[in-house]
Amino acid sequence: MTAAEVSGPASARPPAPPTTARRDLSALPKAHLHLHFTGSMRHATLLELAARDGIHLPDALVEDWPPQLSAADEKGWFRFQRLYDVARSVLRTEDDVRRLVREAAEDDRADGGRWLEIQVDPSGYAARFGGITAFTDLVLDAVADASRTVGIGMAVVIAANRTRHPLDARTLARLAAQYAGRGVVGFGLSNDERRGRTADFGPAFRIAERAGLMLVPHGGELLGPESVRVCLEELHADRLGHGVRVAEDPALLEQVVARGVALELCPVSNVALGVYSDPTSVPLPELMSAGARIALGADDPLLFGSRLAAQYSTMRAAHDLTDDQLAALARSSIEASRADDTTRAGLLAEVDRWCDTIPA
């Protein structure tokens, strides 16, 4: 399939005249819907905080950074999770948390991000920060401060951990429901999707659903289309964290498109974890051609070494995407966000203006 044969999400704008020049992707306004809390940390910040407190970091997070990762088996995922846990351990103070949030906002802003939904599991930080409620209050206050200071819209998705008991997920869903409309916009389910039974988390998602939160479980990355099906049927997913492997089941992909379920694709991490062999193997063109709503995300830049704009540039190079197709992806990310209608309309207008600029 050639780039000319790939159509992005529906758009009323006419195609731009053919040109060999390319617009600056860091200036393309976009929404970032798949970014994990600790995974958003700058590498330099990790090193600085670790040195401050005498925390020993493994070579994979120092001179061998970014680490060579693969989650093809449980051992590979364990190594990935161990590195994530080590990185989380450097967050010791409220100022550390505020710094992480502010820098995530600054990095997204520099990459053209205009709306960010950062995902966090408060239970992973509760012991050090006074419990899940106190930590959630801290994060939401930090997000509000960063949003004002940096000039980017921000919200929080609270996520449960698949490797913990489903009752823990219910506790987090009730927490998320308490903050619905006060900075928390969604409820997710993360970690290794090969662990536990996704359907067992259905009751937690019903709590979040009744509160009007967006339902955003991870699925369809380490496992195939059946994982997507369970997320749709048992968790009532509005968006899918990853969801990329729905491309392997055309009939299911058709359902995803018909329901308007957005896919939070993270191509660089898909390759790093061994889901695909290289960027050209990521089935973005097939998903776009089917009419899927797609939001490119960076997942965990701290571990994968690649931030938001790099996802767009990687897919541009791998699939020879045109500026119009990349703009369609940016529009899709904005439309799939929980930004309010006024913010969404303003961001879509910014994308139109990007398309109207003359490529350098």
Salt bridges, closest charged atoms under 4 A:
GLU48 OE1 - ARG99 NH2 2.94
ASP53 OD2 - ARG52 NH2 2.78
ASP85 OD1 - ARG88 NH2 2.56
ASP96 OD2 - ARG52 NH2 2.77
GLU103 OE2 - ARG42 NH1 3.58
GLU103 OE2 - ARG99 NE 2.91
GLU106 OE1 - ARG42 NH2 3.01
GLU106 OE2 - ARG102 NE 3.65
ASP107 OD1 - ARG42 NH2 3.03
ASP107 OD2 - ARG307 NH2 3.44
ASP108 OD2 - HIS32 ND1 2.97
GLU117 OE1 - ARG239 NH2 2.84
ASP141 OD2 - ARG98 NH2 2.70
ASP145 OD2 - ARG98 NH1 3.11
ASP145 OD1 - ARG148 NH2 2.34
ASP168 OD2 - ARG164 NE 3.55
ASP192 OD1 - ARG194 NE 2.88
ASP200 OD1 - ARG197 NH1 2.43
GLU209 OE1 - ARG206 NE 2.83
GLU209 OE2 - HIS236 ND1 3.22
GLU221 OE1 - HIS242 NE2 3.32
GLU226 OE1 - ARG229 NE 3.22
GLU248 OE2 - ARG245 NE 2.80
ASP249 OD2 - ARG229 NH2 3.01
GLU264 OE1 - HIS34 ND1 2.77
GLU264 OE2 - ARG239 NE 2.68
ASP299 OD1 - HIS34 NE2 3.20
ASP299 OD1 - HIS36 NE2 3.37
ASP299 OD2 - HIS242 NE2 3.57
ASP320 OD1 - ARG22 NH2 3.12
ASP323 OD2 - ARG23 NH1 2.97
ASP323 OD1 - ARG316 NH2 2.77
ASP341 OD1 - ARG344 NH1 2.94
GLU350 OE1 - ARG114 NE 3.79
ASP352 OD1 - ARG13 NE 3.53
ASP352 OD1 - ARG331 NH2 3.06
ASP356 OD1 - ARG13 NH2 2.93
